[in-house]
Amino acid sequence: MREFLEDALSHRDDGYGRAQKHVQRELPKRFYKDVGVAPVEGGYVVTLDGRQTRTPTKVPVVVPHLELAQRMASEWHGQGEFVDPDLMPHVRLINSGIEGGAGARDALVAEVVKFCGSDLLLYRADSPRELVARQEEVWDDALVRVARHFSVAFEPTVGILHKEQSAETLERLEAAIAGVDHLTATALVSVTGIMGSGVLAIALYAGLVDPEEAWTAAHVDEDYQISNWGEDYEASERRKKRRVEFDAAVNVIGWLKAT
């Protein structure tokens, strides 16, 4: 299910430059020496040799939170001889949001809510018993918190057959994030895609679960498989990369909510 938003997030995965998509290993050489942060009208900018950074399509990058700008600056500063987008999760995510623009906000919010209708937490295993129990323990806890906070009702199902969630529930979940800005919406879509759960993304935004609780809930099935069959190296590396993206998105959500 984590691949559901792959198309919507494809430009995020190449946030430094879409032109790099087909030649990802041909990294650009570092073209700057000094990295700084400066206040401007509307927020803060990262500067490279005194020049404001821009997105791959040359849109000026301005963020409303100082700590976010500082984190992005640290990613630019940390580059070596070449500029590697994989080492710049905050820069890539913000570039994606800025290039999408404020006009993309409604569509991004709709993607999160759409995912809630077929959410990870709502599709339960019928066996083995240990997995069923773990899903009930972790997922029910998250669902109850969300249901109580937003006065909604969820209808989980066993297996893979689609179970329609009520329009009222989805409308109330949409209202919970309807006022976010487009950068926060971009981060929420990222979290949703990584975890396979719009419900967890909204719960995280509302402070009903913390990042570790959300991450644990999103990986109940995977962790069960690891406990039985051991950890695959490639799967482990993918999970580590997802965690980096997740942490960056969580940071963005938290910082922008505080502005």
C-alpha positions in Angstrom: 0.0 0.0 0.0 2.9 2.4 0.5 3.3 2.5 -3.3 -0.2 3.9 -3.7 0.9 7.5 -3.8 4.0 6.8 -5.9 2.9 8.9 -8.9 1.8 11.8 -6.8 5.2 11.7 -5.0 7.5 10.9 -7.9 8.8 14.4 -8.1 9.6 14.4 -4.4 11.9 11.5 -4.9 13.9 13.6 -7.2 13.5 16.9 -5.4 16.9 18.4 -6.3 16.1 18.2 -10.0 13.6 16.3 -12.2 16.2 16.2 -14.9 18.2 13.9 -12.7 15.5 11.3 -12.8 17.1 9.1 -15.5 20.7 9.8 -14.6 20.6 9.7 -10.8 24.2 8.6 -10.5 25.5 11.5 -12.6 25.5 13.8 -9.6 26.3 17.5 -10.2 29.5 18.8 -8.8 29.3 21.1 -5.8 29.2 24.6 -7.2 29.4 26.7 -4.0 31.6 27.2 -1.0 29.6 29.1 1.6 26.1 28.3 2.9 24.0 30.8 4.9 20.6 31.6 6.1 19.0 35.1 5.8 15.7 36.7 6.8 13.5 38.0 3.9 10.0 39.2 3.6 7.8 36.2 4.3 10.3 34.1 6.1 13.9 32.8 5.6 16.1 31.7 2.7 19.1 29.6 2.3 22.0 31.2 0.5 24.8 29.6 -1.5 27.7 32.0 -1.9 25.3 34.8 -1.0 22.6 33.8 -3.6 19.2 32.6 -2.7 18.5 28.9 -3.5 15.9 28.0 -6.1 13.9 24.9 -7.0 14.9 22.9 -10.1 12.4 25.0 -12.1 14.0 28.2 -10.7 11.3 29.1 -8.2 12.9 31.0 -5.2 12.8 29.0 -2.0 11.4 30.8 1.0 10.3 29.0 4.2 8.4 30.5 7.1 10.4 28.9 9.9 14.0 29.6 10.9 14.8 26.1 12.1 13.6 24.6 8.8 15.8 27.0 6.9 18.7 26.1 9.1 18.2 22.4 8.6 18.0 22.9 4.8 21.2 24.9 5.1 22.9 22.1 7.0 22.0 19.7 4.2 23.6 22.0 1.6 26.6 22.5 3.8 27.0 18.7 4.3 27.5 18.0 0.6 30.9 16.9 -0.5 32.5 17.1 -4.0 29.1 16.2 -5.5 25.5 17.3 -4.6 23.6 14.2 -3.7 19.8 14.7 -3.4 19.4 11.5 -1.3 21.3 13.3 1.4 18.9 16.3 1.3 15.5 15.1 2.5 14.3 18.5 3.8 15.5 20.4 0.7 13.8 17.8 -1.6 10.5 17.9 0.3 10.4 21.7 0.4 11.4 22.0 -3.3 8.5 19.7 -4.1 6.0 21.7 -2.1 7.2 25.0 -3.6 7.1 23.7 -7.2 3.6 22.4 -6.6 2.5 25.7 -5.3 -0.4 26.8 -3.2 -2.7 25.7 -6.0 -1.8 22.1 -5.3 -2.9 22.2 -1.6 -6.5 21.0 -2.1 -5.4 18.1 -4.2 -2.8 17.1 -1.7 -5.3 17.2 1.2 -7.7 15.1 -0.9 -5.0 12.5 -1.5 -4.6 12.0 2.3 -8.3 11.8 2.9 -8.7 9.4 -0.1 -6.2 7.1 1.5 -8.1 7.1 4.8 -10.9 5.4 2.9 -8.7 2.3 2.2 -6.3 2.8 5.1 -3.7 0.3 6.3 -5.2 0.3 9.8 -8.6 -0.8 8.4 -7.5 -4.0 6.6 -6.9 -6.8 9.1 -5.3 -10.2 8.8 -7.4 -13.3 9.7 -4.3 -15.2 10.7 -1.9 -16.1 12.3 -3.2 -15.4 15.7 -0.1 -13.5 16.9 -0.4 -11.0 14.0 -4.1 -10.5 14.5 -3.5 -9.8 18.2 -0.7 -7.3 17.4 -2.8 -5.5 14.8 -5.7 -5.2 17.3 -3.4 -4.0 20.0 -1.6 -1.3 18.0 -4.1 -0.3 15.3 -7.2 -0.3 17.5 -5.4 2.0 19.9 -4.7 4.5 17.1 -8.2 4.2 15.6 -9.9 4.8 19.0 -7.8 7.9 19.6 -8.8 9.4 16.3 -12.4 8.3 16.5 -12.8 9.9 19.9 -11.0 13.1 19.0 -12.9 13.7 15.8 -16.2 12.0 16.7 -15.9 9.6 13.8 -16.5 5.9 13.3 -14.3 3.4 11.4 -15.3 0.1 9.9 -12.3 -2.3 9.7 -12.6 -5.4 7.6 -10.8 -8.7 7.5 -8.9 -9.6 4.3 -8.6 -7.5 1.1 -12.2 -6.8 0.2 -12.9 -3.1 0.1 -15.0 -1.7 3.0 -16.5 1.7 2.3 -16.0 4.2 5.1 -18.8 6.7 5.8 -18.8 10.0 4.0 -19.3 11.8 7.3 -16.1 10.2 8.7 -14.1 11.2 5.7 -15.5 14.7 5.7 -14.5 15.2 9.3 -11.0 13.9 8.7 -10.7 16.3 5.8 -11.8 19.1 8.0 -9.0 18.2 10.4 -6.4 19.2 7.9 -8.4 21.5 5.6 -6.6 24.6 6.9 -3.0 23.5 6.3 -0.7 25.3 3.9 0.7 23.7 0.8 4.1 22.9 2.3 2.4 21.1 5.3 0.1 19.3 2.9 3.1 18.1 0.9 4.6 16.7 4.0 1.4 15.0 5.0 1.2 13.3 1.6 4.8 12.2 2.1 4.0 10.7 5.5 0.8 9.1 4.2 2.7 7.4 1.4 5.6 6.2 3.6 3.3 4.7 6.2 0.4 3.6 4.0 -2.0 5.4 6.3 -3.8 8.7 6.0 -5.3 8.1 9.4 -1.9 7.9 11.0 -0.8 11.1 9.2 -3.8 13.0 10.5 -3.4 11.6 14.0 0.3 12.7 13.9 -0.7 16.2 12.7 -3.3 16.4 15.5 -0.9 15.2 18.1 -2.9 12.1 18.9 0.2 9.9 18.3 3.9 10.7 18.4 6.2 9.9 15.5 7.5 6.7 17.1 4.0 5.4 17.8 3.0 6.2 14.2 6.1 4.5 12.8 5.5 1.4 14.9 1.9 1.2 13.8 2.8 1.5 10.2 5.2 -1.4 10.5 3.2 -4.0 12.5 3.0 -6.4 9.5 6.6 -5.9 8.5 7.9 -6.3 12.1 5.9 -9.5 12.5 7.5 -11.0 9.4 11.0 -10.0 10.6 10.3 -11.6 14.0 9.5 -14.9 12.2 11.9 -14.9 9.2 14.6 -12.5 10.0 15.5 -9.2 8.4 16.3 -8.9 4.7 19.3 -6.6 4.0 17.7 -4.8 1.0 14.4 -4.4 2.8 16.2 -3.0 5.8 18.0 -0.5 3.7 14.7 0.6 2.1 13.2 1.0 5.5 16.1 3.2 6.7 15.7 5.4 3.7 11.9 5.7 4.4 12.7 6.6 7.9 14.9 9.5 6.8 12.1 10.8 4.5 9.6 10.2 7.4 11.6 12.2 9.9 12.1 15.1 7.4 8.3 15.2 6.8 7.5 15.1 10.5 10.0 17.9 11.1 8.4 20.0 8.4 4.9 19.4 9.8 6.0 20.3 13.3 7.9 23.4 12.4 5.2 24.8 10.1 2.5 24.1 12.6 4.5 26.2 15.2 4.6 29.3 12.9 
